[in-house]
Amino acid sequence: MNRYYIFAVLTAGFAVWIAFPVQAGGFYVSSDLGRNFGESLDIDGRDDDRPSVCDEYINPDYALLTGTDGEPNCTAPRTGDAIQGNFSSDEGVLLGIALGQRVRESRFRIELEYFYRDTGYDEAYHTPVGVGGTYDKSRNELQTAMQRIDSLTSHNLFANLYLDFAQDSRFVPYIGFGIGFGFTDLEYAALWARNVDPCAIRTGSDPASCPAISDGVPTGIQRNLAGTTTTESEKLEDTLFGYQVLAGVDYALTESLMLGVKGRWVHYDSFRDRDMWDQLRSHAPNLRRDGSEPVTYHLAVDDIEMFGISLNLKYQF
């Protein structure tokens, strides 16, 4: 989390507090219950894996592989494989509670709000085999390339400023703006599965680097790769700066109690996190048997926006 965002939010909140002296006794508490509608998500990431022939578990003779320049193929800087996915929009529960106060002799209100959103995407994205940033592995060995997002949840803390529009009735419409943070969890899973038929795998059959198939007999590399999987199932975490625009209308049930409808649009920074694979080609997520060269991935998830609609109950002291 960028510390400058935190500083900006604290500074803005302090400035609002100083600029708008509050009215004594003008406190209120409110609660929200409704639905959130999450935007579609785009995953863009990369791991730091090497070609499968550089995996000591798959190819014990990886150190003998050389490129056209005569240098070892498996010691160059790791470029890894691209990780991409697209997930449709979905919805879930929205809950909130807030403490606010009226600004003295004005139609402004300041408010500290907590709200929780749970967007249940529950969707798998299947990358077409033979295309994409992992083209060589996809074309030569993979049979399945799948990613999944189960849910995106966040605990949010926002400072809001509202403007109420006076009406000659019990109805009070308003607009608002807020800034804050979303402490966000993303339930992510992935599966990269190799063909179970060794003879259907091309990796390791190139005579320029490994013994070629002879009379349909697979090489050791192909046998070691067949049926292996790279998997992950993890709850990823990040703290996101966000801002929201709000609008709604309250209806005065009594002098102290108001019932209303509130709508909001919330925009967040990109979500970013990294982790190690649970397993890499059906073994520990390292390229070497001594545990060295662990393979990690990092993901960036864009378009984390949310629309929300909720019923709001407000009690004024």
C-alpha positions as CSV (number, residue, x, y, z in Angstrom):
1,M,0.0,0.0,0.0
2,N,1.4,3.4,-1.0
3,R,2.0,5.4,2.2
4,Y,1.3,8.6,0.3
5,Y,-2.4,7.5,-0.2
6,I,-2.7,7.0,3.6
7,F,-1.2,10.4,4.2
8,A,-3.6,12.0,1.7
9,V,-6.7,10.5,3.3
10,L,-5.6,11.5,6.8
11,T,-4.8,15.0,5.6
12,A,-8.1,15.4,3.8
13,G,-10.1,14.1,6.8
14,F,-8.3,16.6,9.1
15,A,-8.9,19.4,6.6
16,V,-12.7,18.7,6.4
17,W,-12.9,18.5,10.2
18,I,-11.2,21.9,10.6
19,A,-13.0,23.6,7.7
20,F,-16.5,22.5,8.8
21,P,-17.1,23.0,12.5
22,V,-19.7,20.5,13.6
23,Q,-22.9,21.2,15.4
24,A,-23.0,20.1,19.1
25,G,-25.4,17.3,19.5
26,G,-25.8,16.7,15.8
27,F,-24.6,13.1,15.8
28,Y,-26.3,10.3,14.0
29,V,-25.7,6.6,13.4
30,S,-26.8,4.7,10.3
31,S,-26.8,1.2,8.9
32,D,-27.0,-0.2,5.4
33,L,-28.3,-3.5,3.9
34,G,-28.2,-4.1,0.2
35,R,-26.5,-5.6,-2.8
36,N,-23.2,-4.8,-4.5
37,F,-22.6,-5.3,-8.2
38,G,-18.9,-5.9,-9.1
39,E,-17.5,-5.1,-12.4
40,S,-15.9,-7.7,-14.7
41,L,-12.3,-8.4,-13.7
42,D,-9.1,-8.7,-15.8
43,I,-6.1,-10.6,-14.5
44,D,-2.7,-9.8,-15.8
45,G,0.3,-11.5,-14.2
46,R,3.5,-13.5,-14.6
47,D,5.4,-16.2,-12.8
48,D,9.2,-16.7,-12.8
49,D,9.2,-20.3,-14.0
50,R,11.7,-21.7,-16.5
51,P,11.0,-24.0,-19.5
52,S,9.9,-27.5,-18.3
53,V,13.2,-29.0,-19.5
54,C,15.0,-26.8,-17.0
55,D,13.1,-28.4,-14.1
56,E,15.5,-30.8,-12.3
57,Y,12.6,-33.0,-11.2
58,I,11.5,-33.4,-14.9
59,N,15.0,-33.4,-16.5
60,P,17.9,-34.5,-14.2
61,D,20.3,-33.5,-17.0
62,Y,19.1,-29.9,-17.3
63,A,22.6,-28.6,-16.7
64,L,23.7,-30.1,-20.0
65,L,21.3,-28.1,-22.1
66,T,23.0,-25.3,-24.1
67,G,21.7,-22.7,-26.5
68,T,23.0,-21.7,-29.9
69,D,25.6,-19.5,-28.2
70,G,27.0,-22.4,-26.2
71,E,25.9,-20.9,-22.9
72,P,23.8,-22.9,-20.5
73,N,20.1,-22.6,-21.3
74,C,18.9,-23.0,-17.7
75,T,20.9,-20.3,-16.0
76,A,19.7,-17.3,-17.9
77,P,17.5,-14.7,-16.2
78,R,14.0,-16.1,-15.7
79,T,11.3,-14.5,-17.8
80,G,8.5,-16.8,-16.7
81,D,5.1,-17.3,-18.2
82,A,2.2,-14.9,-18.6
83,I,-1.0,-15.3,-16.6
84,Q,-4.1,-13.8,-18.0
85,G,-7.8,-14.2,-17.4
86,N,-11.2,-12.4,-17.8
87,F,-14.1,-12.8,-15.4
88,S,-17.7,-11.6,-15.8
89,S,-19.4,-9.2,-13.5
90,D,-21.3,-10.5,-10.5
91,E,-23.0,-9.5,-7.3
92,G,-23.2,-10.1,-3.6
93,V,-24.1,-8.7,-0.2
94,L,-23.4,-5.1,1.0
95,L,-23.5,-4.2,4.7
96,G,-22.6,-1.0,6.3
97,I,-22.6,1.1,9.5
98,A,-21.6,4.8,9.9
99,L,-21.2,7.5,12.5
100,G,-21.8,11.0,11.3
101,Q,-22.4,14.6,12.5
102,R,-24.1,17.6,11.0
103,V,-21.9,20.6,10.1
104,R,-23.0,23.6,12.1
105,E,-25.6,25.8,10.4
106,S,-25.3,24.2,7.0
107,R,-26.6,21.3,4.9
108,F,-23.3,19.4,5.0
109,R,-22.7,16.2,7.0
110,I,-19.4,14.5,7.7
111,E,-19.3,10.8,8.3
112,L,-17.0,7.9,9.1
113,E,-18.3,4.7,7.4
114,Y,-17.5,1.0,7.5
115,F,-19.0,-1.2,4.8
116,Y,-18.4,-4.8,3.8
117,R,-18.8,-6.2,0.3
118,D,-18.7,-9.8,-0.8
119,T,-18.9,-10.3,-4.6
120,G,-19.3,-14.0,-5.4
121,Y,-17.8,-14.3,-8.9
122,D,-17.6,-18.2,-8.7
123,E,-16.3,-18.4,-12.2
124,A,-13.6,-20.4,-14.0
125,Y,-11.7,-19.0,-17.0
126,H,-10.2,-21.5,-19.4
127,T,-7.3,-20.2,-21.5
128,P,-7.5,-21.8,-25.0
129,V,-4.7,-24.3,-25.3
130,G,-2.1,-23.2,-28.0
131,V,-2.5,-19.5,-27.6
132,G,-1.5,-16.7,-25.1
133,G,1.6,-15.7,-23.3
134,T,2.4,-19.3,-22.3
135,Y,2.3,-20.3,-26.0
136,D,5.2,-22.8,-26.0
137,K,4.1,-24.7,-23.0
138,S,0.5,-24.5,-24.0
139,R,1.2,-25.8,-27.5
140,N,3.8,-28.4,-26.5
141,E,2.5,-30.0,-23.2
142,L,-0.6,-28.4,-21.6
143,Q,-4.0,-30.0,-21.9
144,T,-5.8,-27.8,-19.5
145,A,-5.1,-24.2,-18.5
146,M,-7.7,-22.9,-16.0
147,Q,-8.0,-20.1,-13.5
148,R,-10.8,-19.5,-11.0
149,I,-12.1,-16.6,-8.8
150,D,-14.5,-17.7,-6.1
151,S,-15.1,-14.4,-4.4
152,L,-13.8,-10.9,-3.8
153,T,-14.4,-9.5,-0.4
154,S,-13.4,-6.3,1.3
155,H,-13.7,-4.5,4.6
156,N,-13.8,-0.8,3.8
157,L,-13.2,2.3,5.9
158,F,-14.2,5.6,4.3
159,A,-14.6,9.3,5.2
160,N,-17.6,10.8,3.5
161,L,-18.9,14.4,3.0
162,Y,-22.6,14.8,2.2
163,L,-24.7,17.7,1.0
164,D,-28.4,17.5,1.9
165,F,-31.0,19.3,-0.3
166,A,-33.7,21.0,1.8
167,Q,-37.3,20.0,0.9
168,D,-40.7,21.1,2.1
169,S,-41.6,17.5,2.9
170,R,-40.4,14.5,4.8
171,F,-38.1,13.5,1.9
172,V,-34.5,14.7,2.0
173,P,-32.3,13.9,-1.1
174,Y,-28.6,14.1,-0.9
175,I,-25.3,13.6,-2.7
176,G,-21.9,12.7,-1.3
177,F,-18.3,11.9,-1.9
178,G,-15.8,9.8,0.1
179,I,-12.3,8.5,0.1
180,G,-10.8,5.6,2.0
181,F,-9.4,2.1,1.9
182,G,-10.6,-1.4,1.1
183,F,-8.8,-4.3,2.9
184,T,-9.4,-6.8,0.1
185,D,-9.3,-10.6,-0.2
186,L,-9.4,-12.5,-3.5
187,E,-10.0,-16.2,-3.5
188,Y,-7.9,-17.4,-6.4
189,A,-7.3,-20.9,-7.9
190,A,-5.4,-22.2,-10.9
191,L,-4.8,-25.5,-12.7
192,W,-2.2,-26.2,-15.4
193,A,-2.5,-29.9,-16.4
194,R,-0.2,-31.7,-18.8
195,N,-1.4,-34.3,-21.3
196,V,-1.5,-37.8,-19.7
197,D,-0.2,-39.4,-22.9
198,P,3.6,-38.9,-23.0
199,C,3.7,-39.3,-26.8
200,A,1.3,-36.3,-27.1
201,I,3.8,-34.0,-25.4
202,R,6.3,-32.3,-27.7
203,T,8.5,-30.8,-24.9
204,G,11.7,-32.9,-24.7
205,S,11.3,-34.4,-28.1
206,D,13.6,-31.9,-29.9
207,P,16.8,-33.7,-30.9
208,A,18.7,-30.4,-30.7
209,S,18.4,-30.5,-26.9
210,C,17.1,-33.9,-25.8
211,P,16.9,-37.4,-27.2
212,A,14.2,-37.6,-29.8
213,I,11.3,-40.0,-29.9
214,S,12.4,-43.2,-31.7
215,D,9.7,-45.5,-33.0
216,G,7.0,-43.9,-30.8
217,V,8.9,-44.4,-27.6
218,P,8.7,-41.3,-25.4
219,T,11.8,-39.7,-23.8
220,G,12.3,-39.6,-20.1
221,I,11.3,-35.9,-20.1
222,Q,8.0,-36.7,-21.7
223,R,7.3,-39.5,-19.3
224,N,8.1,-37.3,-16.4
225,L,5.9,-34.5,-17.7
226,A,2.9,-36.6,-18.5
227,G,-0.1,-36.0,-16.3
228,T,1.7,-33.5,-14.0
229,T,-0.1,-30.4,-12.8
230,T,0.8,-27.0,-11.5
231,T,-1.9,-25.9,-9.0
232,E,-2.7,-23.0,-6.7
233,S,-5.6,-22.3,-4.3
234,E,-5.0,-19.3,-2.1
235,K,-6.7,-16.2,-0.6
236,L,-4.7,-13.3,-1.9
237,E,-4.7,-9.9,0.0
238,D,-4.1,-6.3,-0.7
239,T,-5.1,-2.9,0.7
240,L,-6.6,-0.6,-1.9
241,F,-7.1,3.1,-2.0
242,G,-10.5,4.0,-3.2
243,Y,-13.1,6.8,-3.6
244,Q,-16.8,6.7,-3.9
245,V,-19.7,8.8,-5.2
246,L,-23.0,8.5,-3.3
247,A,-26.6,9.6,-3.8
248,G,-29.8,8.9,-2.1
249,V,-33.0,10.1,-0.4
250,D,-34.1,9.8,3.2
251,Y,-37.7,9.8,4.5
252,A,-38.4,11.1,8.0
253,L,-40.4,8.5,9.9
254,T,-40.1,10.5,13.1
255,E,-38.1,13.5,14.2
256,S,-35.2,11.2,15.0
257,L,-35.6,8.2,12.7
258,M,-35.2,8.2,8.9
259,L,-35.5,5.5,6.3
260,G,-33.8,5.8,2.9
261,V,-32.4,4.4,-0.2
262,K,-28.7,4.9,-1.0
263,G,-26.8,4.3,-4.2
264,R,-23.0,4.3,-4.6
265,W,-20.2,3.8,-7.1
266,V,-16.8,2.8,-5.7
267,H,-13.5,2.8,-7.6
268,Y,-10.3,1.1,-6.3
269,D,-6.7,0.9,-7.3
270,S,-5.5,-2.2,-9.0
271,F,-5.2,-5.3,-6.7
272,R,-1.7,-6.8,-6.5
273,D,-0.3,-9.8,-4.7
274,R,2.2,-12.6,-5.1
275,D,2.6,-16.2,-3.8
276,M,4.3,-19.5,-4.6
277,W,2.4,-22.2,-6.5
278,D,1.0,-25.0,-4.3
279,Q,2.8,-27.4,-6.5
280,L,4.8,-27.1,-9.7
281,R,4.5,-30.0,-12.2
282,S,3.3,-32.2,-9.4
283,H,6.2,-31.5,-7.1
284,A,7.3,-28.9,-4.6
285,P,7.3,-25.4,-6.2
286,N,11.1,-25.3,-6.7
287,L,13.1,-25.9,-9.9
288,R,15.9,-27.7,-8.0
289,R,15.7,-30.8,-5.7
290,D,17.7,-29.0,-3.1
291,G,14.9,-26.5,-2.7
292,S,16.5,-23.6,-4.6
293,E,15.0,-21.5,-7.3
294,P,11.4,-21.4,-5.9
295,V,8.8,-20.4,-8.5
296,T,6.4,-17.6,-7.5
297,Y,3.7,-15.7,-9.4
298,H,2.4,-12.2,-9.1
299,L,-1.1,-11.0,-10.2
300,A,-2.6,-7.6,-11.0
301,V,-6.4,-7.4,-11.1
302,D,-7.8,-4.3,-12.7
303,D,-11.3,-2.7,-12.9
304,I,-12.1,-3.4,-9.3
305,E,-15.2,-1.2,-9.3
306,M,-18.5,-1.7,-7.5
307,F,-22.0,-0.3,-7.7
308,G,-24.2,-0.7,-4.7
309,I,-27.8,-0.1,-3.7
310,S,-29.0,-0.4,-0.1
311,L,-31.7,0.5,2.3
312,N,-30.5,2.9,4.9
313,L,-31.8,3.4,8.5
314,K,-30.6,6.6,10.2
315,Y,-31.1,7.6,13.9
316,Q,-30.3,11.2,14.9
317,F,-29.5,12.1,18.4
